[in-house]
Every structure is written in C-alpha cells, then in structure tokens.
Amino acid sequence: MWELVLVMLERLGIIVTVAFVMTRFKFVRNLIEKREISQITQVSVIVMFGLFGIIGTYTGIKVNLDQATYLRWVVDIGEGEAIANSRVIGVVVAGLLGGWKVGVGAGVIAGVHRYFLGGFTSVACGLSTIMAGAIAGYFYKKNKNNRIISLQTALIIGMLAEAIQMGVILLIARPFDQALGLVGTIGIPMIVANGIGTAMFILIIRNVIHEEEKMGSLQAQKALKLADLTLKFMRKGLTERSALPTCNILLKEIHADAVSITNKEKVIAFVGLGEDHHLQNEEIKTKATRRVLVEGELVIANFSEIHCGVDFCPLHAAIIAPLKIKEETIGTLKFYFKSEKGPSPTTIELSKGLSTLLSHQLELSEVDRHLELAKQAEIKALQAQVSPHFLFNALNTIVALVRTDPMKARKLLLSLSHFFRQNLAGTTETETSLEEELKHVRAYLEIEETRFSDKLSVHYDVDENALQVKIPPMTLQPLVENALKHGLKQLRSDSLLLIQIHKSKDAVQLSIRDNGQGIEKVRLPELGKEKVISETGTGIGLYNINRRLEIMYGKESTLTIESEKGKGTTVSFDIPKKM
C-alpha cells in the first residue's frame, strides 16, 4: 500500500506542472482573482478542468487485483481492473474556484470519459466524479467571501471527495468482494494523494497571486516614488527646465537606455544613449512620435519607426506614451532601448502609469497657473477699489479749501498728484517695500492734516531695519484713513495717531493706534470679515485689506482689531519675514 502511496505522490509532479500551465491562461486567472466569470468563459473553464480530470485518469496507475500487478500508465481497462488516479483533483479544484456549475460540468466530462474506459468500477467512478464537483461547489458557496480557499480546506475537501468515491465503489461496484479488495488496496493512497494534490494546486494558485501582487506593489511603489521625485519639476509645466531633470530621474530609475520628452513640435529634453546626436530643441522627426501626438495612444515602436537618420544610432526600439492635459495631447514621454526586444511587459505597463502620472502633474501646473492668474486679478481689483476710496476723501478736503485758502488747495493738489502717480505705479505690482508704503502714508497724512488743522498729532515708532520687508500696496493708508474718519473725527482736540512698525524674529509687526471714540464690541467680529454697512462708511477698506493679506500671506496675517468704546482702537497685523 505504501508503495502505491509513493507512486501516487510521484505522479503529482505531473499535476503540479499542468496546474502551473493552467494559471497562465487569462480566463483561469480571472476565475482565480475575481471569483466570477461570464457564461461563455464558464464553458471554457469547465472544458479545461474536465480535460485536467481526464489527464488525471490517464496518468493514474492501473490495478489488477487478480494478478496483483500495477501498470504505471493507463490506456485501456479490462474486466477486473481499476485505476488509482488523480482525476478528482481537477474536478474538486473546478468546484472550489467556480462553484457547483463549473464543478459538476468538469465532473461530467471527466466522469463520462472514465465510464467509457470500462472496468467493473466504471459506473461508480463516473458517478462519484460528478459528485466530487457538486461537493466542491457547496464549499465554494460557503467560502465565497474569502478571496481564495485555504490550504487546509482544499486538503480536507480533496480527501473527502476521494473518500466518497471509495464509498460509492463499495455501494455500486460488483462483485462486492472485488470492490472491497480494491478499496482496501487503493483507498488510503488515493485519499492521501488526492487530498495533497488538491492542496498543492491551491498552493500554486496562491503563490501565483502573491507573486503578481508583490510585483504590482513594487511597480506601484516605484511609480509613486517617481511621481514624488518629478512633481516639483512637472508642476512648473512642460518646459525645458522641467523636462530635463525629469528625464534624468526617469533614466536613473527605469530600465531604459535613453529617455526623452517632447512637446508638440520639438524635443525639449533627451538623456542617455544617443544624446550626442539627439539634440535638444530639434524638431520631431520620427513617424511614431507624430502618430502618438495625433492619436493620443501609447505606441511600441521598432527601429524603422524611430530611426533618426543617423546610421550609428544605438537605439532600436522605444515606448512612446502621450502626455495630456485633459483630453488634449501636448507632448510625449519616450523610453528608448538598444534591442528591439528591450521593452518588457512590466516596463510597458510602468510607462503607461508614468505617462498618466506626469499628465496629471501637468494638469496641476495648469490649475496652479490659473489660480495664480485669478489671485493676481483679484488683487488688482481690490487695489482698484481702494484708490477711489481715498480719492473721494482727498477731493472733498481740497474742495473745502478752494474758497478759503486757494494756495493751500493748490499745494494739496500737487501732493495728491504726486500721491496718485505713486499709487498708479503700484497697481502694476502685488507687493511693495514697507519703506515705500510708509512714504505713501506720509503723503496721505500731509493732505489729511489740513482737514484736522492743529488738533491731530501723528507719531511714528518705526524700526528702520524692517522697512525692506514686502507688503501689499495700499495697505497702511486705508487703516490710517479709518482711524481718522471713524476714530478721531469726533474729537475736538488732542487727537493722537500712532504708527508702529517693529521687527521680531519671525515677522514684522505693524499697528495703527488712535485715541478716538472706539468701536462697539458687537461690531468687532464683523469688521474685516465682510463689508459692513454703517452711517459713516461701507467697511470696504478693512475688508479689502484683510482679503489681500489672506491671499498673499495666509490667515495668520489677517487684521487683529482691539477696541473699547471711548478709549480708542488698535488695528494690527503681521507680515512673515520669510515672505
């Protein structure tokens, strides 16, 4: 008996080989990975596993109890002969992977074949083969939520199916004495061997899946690493300055002999073999590249399609992938190889993924560009709102002086003209130095001091080392204007305005303080956050300043307003030095 066990286990090598070959078929892999298949594919799977069962029959051992002999290969079966075989493995695996329909289908094919081979166990073996498929299908349903059957389950089900076959032989095969002798001889070897064979088949499947997932994981890690390395370059757009470092990174990480990036018209970067004659800024020459630009699909190009016209060029094959923004192809990513057999399936898949990642990065560069344009447009709009705000107040002051003091009105008009020349020059910039902004404020106060006559006192507490820090144009003047208009206007004397600029370790701190009438506490949370309508103004000045500071420096730099009714107001903000 143990000799038979060893022989049966020896034959499992053939089963293992067949199992490995079967896992190479796409529809079998779909069955393994997705646990569901179409009806058309189901037929193919049934036929394949049915044939697997037939192979298990032919590779079995013919047993003749009367003569006490074993024959290693089965061609036909005479009366009184039976087969110790591994037929049940293919049928059980079919049921475990595809359900009862697949299991029974494969069992019918293998079982009918066994019936026609003959022998006193033909009916019993044929019927039990079909039953094995049904039993395996039952366990498929029980384990459907699991991705793959465990080895222990496969071992037990393989042994159970074979044990049931032994029972069916005892129930059906006649003469009974001969059936009993057969089961006593081959029962344990077949139960052990087929249980182990079923577990080995599942083990092969598990290993195939594990290796592919491991390979896929490594490729995904590499793609993500490359995406991270190239992001800071490609988010600047498709330019020579971004393409060249990107190509250098890809050449280092990908198994290619050269890497190139083109736009629609020319090569903007090329590194690797052939860079002595594949020159930057050359017009695109190859048919394959032009085809990718037109069709927007990846191309595996041979030597004739990428030939550059130089006889000694070492590059004979290429993967050419499109670079897209939305659906428009704006360039290509090219991996070159010395051999026409150079591009492996893994490299091709990686190239597809990289072209997609780089395309997404280019889309992000377009989004960044549009956001920057929108930001600049909003800043300009806010500046345009500030200028009339000051102009109307200044003109009102001058109008009041035209009749009482024409010479002073003329002087103020000249000051106003000078102020607006600086202001108009500032509208072309989003930042100015704090020194220029302070000059702006001084010019403004020269005009405003006329309105307040001798009752206004202005003090400056300025750290000269802070004056080169950048600040949005027209930021301080509206704050000073608000202090005069809403804080100090109602005071008849002793109006005090203090402008402080201090430099700390991380920021420059600016504040405008007055000793005016102050602001009611209920209104403080609204100021600067939205346009607040009041009897004396619209709140647009503080809102615009807050908005520009937030756009340019973040929420940490927005206005802080402290005020107490009758005790004055302090408006302050910080400009980060790193900005």
C-alpha positions in Angstrom: 0.0 0.0 0.0 2.7 2.5 0.9 4.5 1.7 -2.3 1.3 2.8 -4.1 1.1 6.0 -1.9 4.7 6.9 -3.1 3.8 6.2 -6.7 0.7 8.4 -6.5 2.6 11.2 -4.9 5.2 10.9 -7.6 2.5 11.4 -10.2 1.5 14.6 -8.5 4.5 16.2 -10.2 2.6 16.0 -13.5 -0.4 17.5 -11.9 1.7 20.4 -10.5 3.0 21.1 -14.0 -0.4 21.1 -15.5 -1.7 23.3 -12.7 1.1 25.9 -13.3 0.4 25.9 -17.1 -3.4 26.4 -16.4 -2.7 29.5 -14.3 -1.1 31.1 -17.4 -4.5 31.2 -19.2 -6.3 34.6 -18.8 -9.7 33.2 -18.2 -8.4 30.9 -15.5 -6.6 33.9 -13.9 -9.9 35.9 -14.0 -11.6 33.0 -12.2 -8.9 32.9 -9.6 -8.7 36.7 -9.0 -12.3 37.8 -9.4 -14.1 34.5 -8.4 -16.7 35.2 -11.1 -16.8 34.7 -14.9 -19.1 35.1 -17.8 -21.2 32.2 -19.2 -19.1 31.9 -22.3 -15.9 31.8 -20.2 -17.5 29.4 -17.9 -17.8 26.8 -20.7 -14.0 27.2 -21.4 -13.2 26.7 -17.7 -15.5 23.6 -17.5 -13.8 22.1 -20.6 -10.3 22.9 -19.3 -10.8 21.4 -15.8 -12.7 18.4 -17.4 -9.6 17.8 -19.5 -7.5 18.2 -16.4 -9.5 15.4 -14.8 -9.0 13.2 -17.9 -5.3 13.8 -17.7 -5.5 12.7 -14.0 -7.1 9.4 -15.3 -4.5 8.7 -17.9 -1.6 9.4 -15.5 -3.1 7.0 -12.9 -2.0 3.5 -12.1 -3.9 0.5 -13.4 -4.6 -2.0 -10.7 -5.3 -5.7 -11.3 -6.2 -7.4 -8.1 -6.4 -10.9 -9.5 -2.8 -10.7 -10.8 -1.6 -8.4 -8.0 0.0 -6.0 -10.6 0.3 -2.3 -11.1 0.8 -0.6 -14.5 2.2 2.9 -14.5 0.2 4.3 -17.4 -3.4 3.8 -18.4 -4.5 3.2 -22.0 -7.5 1.0 -21.5 -9.1 -1.1 -18.7 -10.1 -4.7 -18.8 -12.6 -6.6 -16.7 -11.4 -6.9 -13.1 -9.1 -3.8 -13.4 -9.4 -0.4 -11.8 -7.4 2.9 -11.7 -5.7 4.5 -8.8 -5.7 8.1 -10.2 -5.8 11.8 -9.5 -8.9 12.6 -11.6 -10.8 14.0 -8.7 -8.2 16.9 -8.2 -9.2 18.8 -11.4 -12.9 18.4 -10.6 -12.6 19.4 -7.0 -10.5 22.5 -7.9 -13.0 23.4 -10.6 -15.8 23.4 -8.0 -13.8 25.3 -5.4 -12.9 28.1 -7.8 -16.0 28.3 -10.0 -18.9 26.9 -7.9 -21.2 23.9 -8.4 -21.9 24.5 -12.1 -18.2 24.5 -13.0 -17.5 21.6 -10.7 -20.4 19.4 -11.9 -19.6 20.4 -15.6 -16.0 19.3 -15.2 -17.1 16.2 -13.3 -19.4 15.2 -16.1 -16.6 15.5 -18.7 -14.1 13.6 -16.6 -16.7 11.1 -15.3 -18.2 10.2 -18.7 -14.7 9.7 -20.0 -13.9 7.4 -17.1 -17.2 5.4 -17.7 -16.3 4.7 -21.3 -12.9 3.4 -20.3 -14.7 0.5 -18.8 -13.8 -1.8 -15.9 -16.0 -3.0 -13.1 -15.8 0.4 -11.3 -16.7 2.5 -14.3 -20.2 3.5 -13.2 -19.1 4.1 -9.6 -16.1 6.2 -10.6 -18.1 8.2 -13.2 -20.8 9.0 -10.8 -18.5 9.8 -7.9 -16.5 12.2 -10.1 -19.7 14.2 -10.8 -20.5 14.1 -7.0 -17.0 15.4 -6.2 -17.7 18.5 -8.4 -21.0 19.1 -6.6 -19.4 18.8 -3.1 -16.6 21.2 -4.0 -19.3 23.6 -5.3 -21.0 23.5 -1.9 -17.8 24.5 -0.2 -17.3 27.3 -2.8 -20.5 28.8 -1.7 -19.5 28.5 2.0 -16.2 30.2 1.3 -17.4 32.8 -1.3 -16.4 35.8 0.8 -12.8 34.6 1.1 -10.6 35.6 -1.8 -9.0 32.1 -2.1 -9.7 28.7 -0.5 -7.3 27.9 2.4 -4.9 25.0 2.0 -6.5 23.2 5.0 -9.9 23.4 3.3 -8.5 22.2 0.0 -6.8 19.3 1.7 -9.9 18.2 3.5 -12.2 18.6 0.5 -9.8 16.6 -1.7 -9.7 13.8 0.8 -13.4 13.9 1.4 -14.2 13.7 -2.3 -12.0 10.7 -2.7 -13.4 9.0 0.4 -16.9 9.4 -1.0 -15.7 7.8 -4.2 -14.5 4.8 -2.2 -17.9 4.6 -0.6 -19.7 4.7 -4.0 -17.5 1.9 -5.3 -18.5 -0.2 -2.3 -22.2 0.6 -2.9 -22.3 0.1 -6.6 -19.4 -1.9 -8.0 -19.9 -5.6 -8.3 -18.7 -8.2 -7.4 -18.6 -6.7 -3.9 -15.6 -8.8 -2.8 -13.6 -7.4 -5.6 -14.8 -3.9 -4.8 -13.9 -4.3 -1.2 -10.4 -5.6 -2.0 -9.9 -2.7 -4.4 -10.9 -0.1 -1.8 -8.7 -1.8 0.8 -5.7 -1.6 -1.6 -6.1 1.9 -3.2 -8.4 3.7 -0.7 -5.9 5.2 1.7 -3.3 6.0 -1.1 -5.9 7.8 -3.2 -7.4 9.7 -0.3 -4.0 10.9 0.9 -2.6 11.6 -2.6 -5.6 13.4 -3.9 -6.0 15.5 -0.8 -2.4 16.6 -1.0 -2.7 17.1 -4.8 -5.7 19.4 -4.3 -3.9 21.4 -1.6 -0.8 21.7 -3.9 -2.9 23.0 -6.8 -4.4 25.7 -4.5 -0.9 26.4 -3.2 0.3 27.1 -6.7 -2.6 29.4 -7.3 -1.9 31.3 -4.0 1.8 31.6 -5.0 1.0 33.0 -8.4 -1.4 35.6 -7.0 1.1 36.5 -4.3 4.0 37.0 -6.7 1.9 39.1 -9.1 0.6 41.2 -6.2 4.1 41.6 -5.0 5.3 42.7 -8.4 2.4 45.0 -8.8 3.1 46.5 -5.4 6.7 47.1 -6.3 5.8 48.7 -9.6 3.2 50.9 -7.8 5.8 51.9 -5.2 8.3 52.8 -8.0 5.6 54.8 -9.8 4.7 56.7 -6.7 8.4 57.3 -5.9 8.9 58.7 -9.4 5.7 60.8 -9.1 7.1 62.3 -5.9 10.5 63.0 -7.4 9.2 64.6 -10.6 6.3 66.5 -9.1 8.3 69.6 -8.2 9.5 69.9 -11.8 6.4 68.9 -13.8 4.1 71.2 -11.8 6.1 74.0 -13.4 4.6 73.0 -16.8 6.1 71.3 -19.9 9.3 73.3 -20.4 12.9 72.6 -21.0 13.7 73.5 -17.3 11.2 70.9 -16.1 11.7 68.2 -18.7 15.5 67.8 -18.4 15.6 66.9 -14.6 12.5 64.7 -15.1 14.3 62.7 -17.8 17.4 62.4 -15.6 15.3 61.0 -12.8 13.4 58.5 -15.1 16.6 57.3 -16.7 18.1 56.5 -13.3 15.0 54.6 -12.1 13.7 52.8 -15.3 15.5 50.0 -17.2 15.8 52.1 -20.4 18.8 53.2 -22.4 17.6 56.7 -23.0 14.6 58.9 -22.0 13.1 61.8 -23.9 10.3 64.3 -23.5 8.8 66.3 -26.4 6.1 68.9 -26.8 4.0 69.1 -30.0 6.8 70.4 -32.1 10.3 69.6 -30.8 12.4 67.6 -28.4 12.7 69.6 -25.2 14.9 67.0 -23.3 16.9 63.9 -24.1 19.3 62.0 -21.8 21.1 58.7 -22.2 22.5 56.8 -25.2 22.4 58.8 -28.4 22.3 62.2 -26.7 25.3 63.2 -28.9 23.0 63.4 -31.9 19.5 63.5 -30.4 19.7 67.2 -29.6 17.6 69.4 -27.5 15.2 71.8 -29.4 15.3 69.6 -32.6 12.1 69.3 -34.4 10.3 66.0 -34.1 11.4 63.7 -36.9 10.0 60.2 -36.2 6.7 58.9 -37.5 5.9 57.0 -34.3 6.1 60.2 -32.2 3.9 62.1 -34.6 1.4 59.2 -34.5 1.2 59.4 -30.7 0.7 63.2 -30.9 -2.2 62.7 -33.3 -3.8 59.6 -31.9 -3.1 60.1 -28.2 -2.3 56.4 -27.7 0.8 54.6 -26.4 3.0 53.1 -29.2 5.7 50.4 -29.0 7.9 51.4 -31.9 10.5 49.4 -33.8 13.7 50.6 -35.4 12.1 51.7 -38.7 9.6 53.9 -36.8 12.1 55.7 -34.6 15.1 55.8 -37.0 16.6 59.3 -36.6 18.6 59.2 -39.8 22.0 58.6 -38.1 23.5 55.2 -39.2 25.3 54.5 -36.0 22.4 55.3 -33.7 22.3 52.6 -31.0 18.6 52.9 -30.3 16.4 50.3 -31.9 13.1 50.3 -30.0 11.0 52.7 -28.0 7.9 53.1 -25.8 6.2 56.3 -26.7 3.5 57.5 -24.4 1.3 60.6 -24.7 1.4 63.4 -22.2 -2.1 65.0 -21.9 -3.8 67.9 -20.3 -7.5 66.9 -20.1 -8.0 65.1 -23.4 -5.5 67.1 -25.4 -2.1 65.5 -26.2 0.5 68.2 -25.6 3.7 66.1 -25.8 5.2 62.6 -25.4 7.3 60.6 -23.0 9.7 58.3 -24.7 11.8 55.3 -23.3 14.4 54.1 -25.8 16.1 50.6 -25.9 19.2 49.2 -27.7 17.4 46.0 -28.6 14.0 45.7 -30.3 13.2 43.2 -27.6 14.1 45.7 -24.9 10.6 46.8 -23.7 9.4 44.1 -21.3 5.7 43.9 -20.4 6.5 45.3 -16.9 8.3 48.3 -18.4 5.4 48.9 -20.8 2.9 48.9 -18.0 5.1 51.2 -15.9 5.4 53.6 -18.9 1.6 53.8 -19.2 1.4 54.6 -15.5 4.1 57.2 -15.6 2.7 59.0 -18.6 -0.6 59.2 -16.7 1.1 60.5 -13.6 3.1 63.1 -15.4 0.0 64.1 -17.3 -1.8 64.7 -14.0 1.1 66.7 -12.8 0.9 68.9 -15.9 -2.8 69.4 -15.3 -1.9 70.5 -11.8 0.5 73.0 -13.3 -2.3 74.5 -15.4 -4.5 74.7 -12.3 -1.7 76.4 -10.4 -1.2 78.9 -13.3 -4.9 79.7 -13.5 -5.2 80.1 -9.7 -2.2 82.5 -9.7 -3.8 84.5 -12.5 -7.1 84.6 -10.6 -5.3 85.6 -7.5 -3.5 88.4 -9.3 -6.7 89.6 -10.9 -8.4 89.7 -7.5 -5.6 91.7 -6.0 -5.7 94.2 -8.8 -9.5 94.5 -8.4 -9.1 95.1 -4.7 -6.4 97.7 -5.3 -8.7 99.4 -7.8 -11.4 99.6 -5.1 -9.1 101.2 -2.6 -7.9 104.1 -4.8 -11.3 105.8 -5.4 -12.0 105.3 -1.6 -9.0 107.6 -0.8 -9.6 109.9 -3.8 -13.1 110.9 -2.8 -11.9 111.9 0.7 -8.9 113.8 -0.6 -11.0 115.7 -3.1 -13.6 116.6 -0.5 -10.8 118.2 1.6 -9.4 120.2 -1.4 -12.9 121.4 -2.4 -13.4 122.7 1.1 -10.1 124.7 0.8 -10.6 126.1 -2.7 -12.6 129.1 -1.4 -10.8 129.7 1.9 -7.2 129.1 1.0 -6.6 128.6 -2.8 -2.8 128.4 -2.4 -3.0 125.6 0.2 -5.6 123.9 -2.1 -3.1 124.1 -5.0 -0.3 122.7 -2.8 -2.6 119.8 -1.7 -3.5 119.1 -5.4 0.2 118.8 -6.2 0.6 116.4 -3.2 -2.4 114.5 -4.4 -1.0 114.3 -7.9 2.3 113.0 -6.5 0.5 110.5 -4.4 -1.5 109.1 -7.3 1.5 108.8 -9.5 3.0 106.5 -6.9 -0.3 104.8 -6.5 -0.8 104.1 -10.2 2.8 102.8 -10.4 1.9 100.5 -7.5 -1.1 98.9 -9.3 1.3 97.0 -11.6 2.8 95.3 -8.6 1.3 92.9 -6.0 4.0 93.9 -3.4 5.9 96.9 -2.4 8.5 97.6 0.3 7.4 98.8 3.6 9.5 101.9 3.1 7.6 102.9 0.0 4.3 102.2 1.7 5.3 104.4 4.7 6.1 107.2 2.2 2.7 106.8 0.8 1.2 107.2 4.2 3.2 110.3 5.0 2.0 111.9 1.7 -1.6 111.0 2.6 -1.3 112.5 6.1 0.1 115.7 4.6 -3.3 116.1 2.9 -5.3 114.9 5.9 -3.6 117.1 8.4 -5.1 120.1 6.6 -8.6 118.7 7.5 -7.8 118.3 11.2 -5.8 121.6 11.4 -3.9 121.6 14.7 -5.9 119.0 16.6 -4.1 116.0 15.0 -0.8 114.7 16.4 0.9 111.9 14.5 3.7 109.8 16.0 5.9 107.2 14.2 7.6 104.4 16.1 9.5 102.7 13.3 12.3 100.1 13.3 14.4 101.1 10.3 15.6 97.5 9.8 12.1 96.4 9.0 11.5 98.8 6.1 12.7 96.4 3.3 10.0 93.8 4.1 7.4 93.4 1.3 3.8 94.4 1.9 0.7 94.7 -0.4 0.4 98.2 -1.8 -2.2 100.5 -0.3 -2.4 98.5 3.0 -1.4 101.1 5.6 -3.2 104.1 4.1 -6.7 102.8 4.4 -6.0 101.8 8.0 -4.8 105.3 8.8 -7.8 106.7 6.9 -10.2 104.6 9.0 -8.5 105.8 12.2 -9.0 109.4 11.2 -12.5 109.1 9.8 -14.1 106.8 12.3 -12.0 107.2 15.4 -10.6 110.7 15.6 -13.1 112.8 13.6 -15.4 113.3 16.6 -12.6 114.5 18.9 -12.3 118.3 19.2 -8.7 118.3 20.4 -5.8 116.0 21.4 -6.3 113.6 18.5 -3.4 111.1 18.6 -2.4 108.7 15.9 0.5 106.3 16.5 2.0 104.2 13.7 4.3 101.4 15.0 6.5 99.1 12.9 8.5 96.5 14.9 10.7 93.7 13.7 10.6 90.4 15.6 12.4 87.0 15.0 9.8 85.6 12.6 7.7 88.6 11.4 7.3 92.3 11.1 4.5 93.6 13.3 2.5 96.7 12.2 -0.1 98.6 14.1 -2.2 101.7 13.8 -3.5 103.1 17.1 -5.8 106.0 17.8 -7.3 107.5 20.9 -10.7 108.0 19.3 -14.2 107.1 20.2 -13.6 103.3 19.8 -15.9 100.6 18.3 -18.8 98.8 19.9 -18.0 95.3 20.9 -20.9 93.8 19.0 -19.5 95.1 15.7 -15.9 93.9 16.2 -16.3 90.3 15.0 -17.8 91.6 11.7 -15.1 94.1 10.8 -12.7 92.9 8.1 -14.6 89.7 7.6 -17.3 91.2 5.4 -18.5 94.5 4.0 -20.3 96.2 6.9 -22.7 99.0 6.2 -22.8 101.8 8.7 -23.7 105.5 8.8 -20.1 106.6 8.2 -19.0 104.0 5.6 -19.3 100.6 3.9 -16.5 98.7 5.6 -14.9 98.0 2.2 -11.5 99.3 3.3 -10.9 96.8 6.1 -12.5 94.0 4.1 -10.2 94.6 1.1 -7.0 94.8 3.3 -8.0 91.6 5.1 -8.7 89.9 1.8 -5.3 90.8 0.2 -3.4 89.9 3.3 -5.1 86.5 3.4 -4.5 85.9 -0.3 -0.8 86.8 -0.2 0.3 85.6 3.3 -2.4 83.3 4.7 -5.0 83.7 7.5 -2.2 84.2 10.1 -1.5 87.7 8.7 -5.1 89.0 8.7 -6.1 92.0 10.8 -6.5 92.0 14.5 -8.8 94.7 15.8 -8.8 95.7 19.5 -11.1 98.5 20.7 -13.1 99.8 23.6 -15.8 102.4 23.5 -14.4 105.8 24.3 -10.8 104.6 24.7 -9.6 104.2 21.1 -8.8 101.4 18.6 -5.7 99.5 17.6 -5.5 97.6 14.3 -2.5 95.4 13.8 -1.2 92.6 11.6 2.0 90.6 11.0 4.0 90.1 7.8 6.1 86.9 7.9 9.7 87.7 7.2 10.1 84.6 5.0 7.6 86.0 2.6 
